[in-house]
Amino acid sequence: MVRQRRSLSYIANDTLRRRTFLKREMSLLKKASELSILCGVPSCVLIAAPCDPNRVITWPSAVHARTLISLTRDIPTSSSARSRRELDQDAFLSREVARLKEQIQRVEKETREAEAMVALMRCIRGEGCADQLDAVGCLAEEKARAVAERIERIKGWSLLGAPVPDELAAAPPPPPEFINQPELGPNGPSA
């Protein structure tokens, strides 16, 4: 017979609640012990006993728990490296929105370029391209602008007498669609 999973809700029956508490308490203490042994980290567990409000269950000992708690209180929160990396929700969301906007712009640019390449290939094949020449023209202007900017950066580096960085000097490889394409004649591609 398969044991059914208990839903996480308050147990109204006092006897069943105490028995569940004792079982879960022991498993929690065992897990804390395993974590401390396996990872070599100091750990402690504090549990307020539900049956006796004056009793607090401490593992491994009350002295160890007090020492560990006092160590955590002494850690400065404002100057620690961890707190500098942490973001509040507004900062996190604004950073994510900015990242996603960049991603959208990059994908839109790639889509425009791919559509222009498809239009150019259709024009090369002679499949009617009068309405698609605008996209090809915009792509050509963008590429020409990028080439001109790269030339200016390289000239700026060479005027300074510094060696041109590899990432500026290296030209991107030609797109694979244009490698080994037939020559264009006055009447379209020649066979």
N, C-alpha and C positions, 0 to 999 in steps of 0.2 A: 504494500500500500504506500502510495506517495504522500509525503508530508506536505501539507498545504502551506503556502507562504502567508505569514501573518501581516495584515495591513498595519502601517505605522499610524496608530491612533491610541489615544489614552485607554488604558485597560481599567474598566470600571470595577471589576471583581478584585477585592483587596487581596485575597489569598493568591490568586493567579498573578496579580501585579507584583507582590513580594517575591514570589518564586521566579518570575521573569527577571526581576531586578537582580537577584542573586546570581542567576545564570549569566546574565549579560555583564554583570560586574566582574565576574571571574574571567570571562573571555576578553574584556577590555584590559584588565590588568595583565593578562597573558600577552596580548598584542603589544602593549607598552613595553613589556620586558623583552620581547623578541626584537622590537624596533631598536631598543637600547643596545642589545647584544650584537645584532647584525650590522648596524650602521655605526656603532661606537659613539652615539650621541647621548648626552645626559637627558634624561626624561623623568617626569613625575606625573602622577595622576592624583587629582583631588576630586572626590565625589561626596556630595552631601547626601547622607542616608535619608531616605524618605520616611522610614519608620521612627527614627529618633532625630529630631532637629538639632540636637546638641552634638551629634556624632558626625565626624568628617572622616571618610576613608582616605588614607594617604598611602601612596605607593612610591618608592620602596620604604621610605620612612618620613616622618614629619620633619626631621632635621634636614634631610636631603631636599625635601620639597621647599622648605623655607630658604635654603641656600640657593636653589635654582631660581626661585621667584625673585630673590634679592638681586641676583645677577641680571635677570631680565629687566628689572626696574632701573638698573644703572646704565643700560645701553641708551646712548643719546639718540633720539629719534630724528631731530631736525638736521643734524649734520652727517648722518650716516649715508654711505653710498647707496644703500638700498632705498632710503626714503627719497633720494634725489632721482632715482630711476622710476619710482612709483608716480603714477599720474592720478589726478582725480578724474571723475567721470567726464567732465566737460573737456579737459585737455585730451583725454584718450579719444573721445568721440571726434573732436576737431582734427586730431592727427589722422584718425582713420578716414574721415571725410576727405581730407587733403590727399591722402594716399590713393583713395578710390577715384577721386577726380583726375589725378595724374594717370591712373590706369585707364580710365575711360578715354582720355585724350589720346593716349598711346594707341589704344585699340581702334579708335576712330581714324587716326592717321594711317594705321596699317590697313584698315578697311578701304580708305580712299585710295591708297596706293595700289592695293590688290585690284580694286575695280578699274582703276586707270590702266593697269597692266593688261587686264582682260580686254578692255576696250581697244588698247593698242594692238593686241594680238588679233582681234577681230578685224581691225583696219588693215593689218598686214595681210591677212588672209582674203581681204576684199569682201567681207561680209556686211557691207553697209555700215559706214561709221560716221556719217555727217553729224548726227546728234551726239555722238560720244567724243568728238574731238575736243570739247571743252575740258573734260576730265583729263585727257591726255596732255593738253596744254598746261593745265594747272600742275600736273605732276612734273612736267618738264621744267616749269618755272621754279618749283620747289627744289628740284635737284640742281638746277643751275645756281640758285641762291646758296645752297649748301656747299657747292663746289667753290663758289666765289668766296664764301666765308672761310673755308679751309685754306684757300690760296692766300688770303690775307693773314691768317694766323701763321702760316708757314713763313711768309715774307717777314712778319713781325719777329719771329724767332731768328731768322737768318740775319736781320738787321742788328739784332742785339749781339750777334756773334756766338750765340749759344747753339749747341746741336739741337736739331729738330727732334722732338720726342717721337718715338715709334708710333704712338696712337694717332699723331697728327699726320705723319708722313705716309702711313699705310693707307692706301686707297681701298675702299670696300670692293669685294669681288663682284663681277657683273652678275645680274640675275641669271639663273639657269635657263630661263625661257629664251634668252637671246644668244646663247652659245650655239654655234653651228646652225644659224638660221640662214635660209637662202637669201641671196642678194636681191634688193628691190630694183626693179627696172621701171621704166615709165608707165608700164601697164600693170604694175603690181609685182608680186613675187615671181621670179623666174624659176622654172623647174629644171 
